[in-house]
Each structure stands twice: as structure tokens, then as C-alpha cells.
Amino acid sequence: MLRTVIGSFAALIFLGLVACGNTPFNHGRIGLKLPPAALGAAVNLQQHLTVERSGRMDELDAALEIDAERINLVGLALGRRVLSLHYDGKSIETWRDPMVGEGLRGEDVLEDLQLTLWPVEQIRPALPAGWRIEENGLRRTLYLEDAPVTVIEYSTEPRWTGTIELTNLRYHYRLTIRSVVGD
């Protein structure tokens, strides 16, 4: 599922960049880079992502593996690998298809993944001044000052199973992630 989530975020960023040119998705990012072990679980997922932005809908598949030492993600669009990400808690190694462009940054994919899946207790102390995250049941909201920036809704627990809907109010997109837990 985590693969799916990461793949979903990669697809979202990829598809958003394709649809909107050079929109700076990395502007105003918080720089979140939590250790893989902070998730508190090992996850092996396949995901299907749907990105909606500016009246356009795009889809992507992803594979995600997370354990205490590393995060590995592969994102596929139309059966073609468009992104690979490896994070060991210290450094990020990424590869992206040349058609994706430089706007798709591994750091942004990692941040969105961690904002969505990691426990808020792990995220809160890592947020820069002015940012906060709140959680109420199956809903999580990231704020800058008092303005909501991202709203994430989950269909079930654990959060990486089922369906996740992320609405980014700053960059005006919605990402729906449907996960299948691997063995």
C-alpha cells in the first residue's frame, strides 16, 4: 500500500506538471524527511492513483515497499516506469523519466507520502515554525498559520489500506489512492 501511496504522489506530481507546465509544486514545501522506522510498520503495497486538476483526470499505478531501514517506490504511467525513489533515512536517490521534467522532485514525493502515512506524533515535531497538523478520526489537516493547506481523508485503518483522498488547497488538485496490500 505504501508503494501505492508513494506511487500515487509521484503520479500526482507527474500528472500535475504535465497538465500545468512549470507549476512550482516544491514552492513552500516543509522539507519533511522522517526516518522510515518512524512509520512503525512494514508495508508492501500496490496502488492505483487518480489525479484531478483543472478539469483533467489522470491515472497512475505504483509499487511501494517500506520497512524500518528504507522506502522503495516505483511509479508507472501507462505501464512505463516514470519514477523510482529510494530513501534510507539519510539520503534520497531518485530517477525520473525525461518526459516528466525537473519539476518532479523526490523530496516532494517523500514529503507527501510521509504527511499521508506517518503518525502525526512523528510529524508534529518535524514541522517548521508556522506549520501544524491536526487529526480527527479518519481526517488529517495540514495548516500554515491558521489556513488549511492539505486535507487527507482515509476510508479505514490502518491508513495505508483502503482509499485515501488528498486534497491540496494550495495547488488545487485532488489525489485518490486505492491500495492493495501485498504479501
C-alpha positions in Angstrom: 0.0 0.0 0.0 2.8 2.4 0.9 4.2 1.7 -2.6 0.8 2.7 -3.9 0.8 5.9 -1.9 4.2 6.9 -2.9 3.4 6.0 -6.5 0.2 7.9 -6.2 2.0 11.0 -5.0 4.6 10.6 -7.8 1.8 10.3 -10.3 0.0 13.3 -8.9 3.1 15.4 -9.2 3.9 14.0 -12.6 0.4 14.5 -14.0 0.1 17.9 -12.5 3.3 19.0 -14.1 2.3 17.6 -17.4 -1.1 19.3 -17.2 0.1 22.7 -15.9 3.5 23.2 -17.3 6.0 24.5 -14.8 3.8 24.9 -11.7 6.3 25.1 -8.8 5.0 22.2 -6.6 8.0 22.4 -4.4 7.4 26.1 -3.5 6.5 26.3 0.1 7.3 22.7 1.0 8.1 21.9 4.6 11.2 19.7 4.0 9.8 16.7 5.9 12.3 13.7 5.9 11.4 11.4 8.7 13.2 8.0 9.1 11.4 5.0 7.6 11.3 3.4 11.0 9.1 6.2 12.3 6.2 4.8 10.3 6.1 2.0 12.9 5.2 -0.7 10.3 6.5 -2.6 7.3 4.3 -2.0 4.2 4.2 -3.6 0.8 1.6 -2.1 -1.5 0.3 -1.8 -5.0 -1.7 1.3 -5.6 -3.9 2.9 -8.3 -3.9 6.7 -8.2 -6.3 9.1 -9.8 -5.3 12.8 -10.0 -7.9 15.5 -10.7 -6.7 19.0 -11.6 -8.2 21.8 -13.7 -10.9 19.6 -15.1 -8.5 16.9 -16.1 -8.3 13.3 -14.7 -5.1 11.2 -15.0 -4.3 7.7 -13.6 -1.1 6.0 -12.4 -0.1 2.7 -10.8 2.6 2.3 -8.2 4.5 -0.2 -6.1 5.7 0.7 -2.6 7.8 -1.0 0.0 8.6 0.4 3.4 10.5 -1.2 6.2 12.5 0.1 9.2 15.6 0.8 7.0 14.2 2.1 3.7 11.5 3.2 1.4 11.4 2.0 -2.2 8.9 3.3 -4.7 8.3 2.7 -8.4 5.6 4.8 -10.3 4.2 3.6 -13.6 2.2 5.6 -16.2 0.6 3.5 -19.0 2.9 0.6 -18.0 6.0 2.7 -18.3 8.2 3.5 -15.3 8.2 7.2 -14.7 9.8 7.4 -11.3 11.9 5.4 -8.9 12.7 6.6 -5.3 14.9 5.0 -2.7 15.2 6.6 0.8 17.3 5.1 3.6 16.6 7.8 6.2 19.6 9.8 5.3 19.7 10.3 1.5 17.2 10.1 -1.3 18.1 8.6 -4.7 15.6 9.2 -7.5 15.3 8.5 -11.1 12.6 10.1 -13.3 11.7 9.6 -16.9 12.9 12.5 -19.1 9.3 13.2 -20.1 8.5 14.0 -16.5 10.8 17.0 -16.3 12.8 18.5 -13.4 9.7 19.7 -11.5 9.1 16.3 -10.2 11.4 16.1 -7.1 11.9 13.0 -5.0 11.9 15.2 -1.9 8.3 16.4 -2.7 7.1 12.8 -3.3 8.7 11.7 0.0 7.1 14.6 1.9 3.6 13.9 0.6 4.0 10.2 1.4 5.1 10.9 4.9 2.4 13.5 5.5 -0.2 11.0 4.5 1.0 7.8 6.2 3.3 8.6 9.2 1.7 9.1 12.6 1.0 12.7 13.4 3.0 12.2 16.6 6.1 11.7 14.4 5.3 14.6 12.0 4.5 17.4 14.5 8.0 17.8 16.0 9.5 17.9 12.5 7.3 20.7 11.2 8.8 24.2 10.7 7.5 27.2 12.6 4.1 28.3 11.4 3.0 24.8 10.3 0.8 22.4 12.3 -1.0 19.1 11.6 -4.3 18.1 13.2 -6.1 14.7 13.1 -9.7 14.0 13.9 -10.8 10.4 13.3 -10.1 9.5 9.7 -9.3 13.1 8.6 -5.9 14.8 8.8 -5.4 18.5 8.0 -2.1 20.4 7.5 -2.2 24.1 8.2 0.2 27.0 7.5 -0.6 29.5 10.3 -4.4 29.1 10.5 -5.0 28.4 6.8 -5.6 24.7 5.8 -3.2 23.7 3.1 -3.9 20.0 2.7 -6.8 17.8 3.8 -6.4 14.0 3.8 -9.3 11.6 4.3 -9.0 7.9 4.9 -11.5 5.1 4.4 -10.2 2.8 7.0 -7.4 1.8 9.5 -4.6 1.2 9.0 -4.5 4.3 6.9 -2.5 2.8 4.1 -5.2 0.3 3.3 -8.4 1.1 1.5 -8.8 4.5 -0.1 -7.1 7.8 0.7 -8.2 11.1 -0.7 -5.8 14.0 -0.5 -7.0 17.5 -1.4 -4.3 20.1 -1.8 -5.9 23.5 -1.4 -2.7 25.4 -2.2 -2.1 23.8 -5.6 -5.7 22.9 -6.4 -5.6 19.2 -7.0 -7.2 16.0 -5.6 -5.4 12.7 -5.4 -7.4 9.5 -4.8 -5.3 6.5 -3.8 -6.7 3.0 -3.9 -4.4 0.5 -2.2 -3.9 -3.3 -2.3 -1.7 -4.8 0.4 0.9 -7.1 -0.9 2.4 -10.2 0.9 
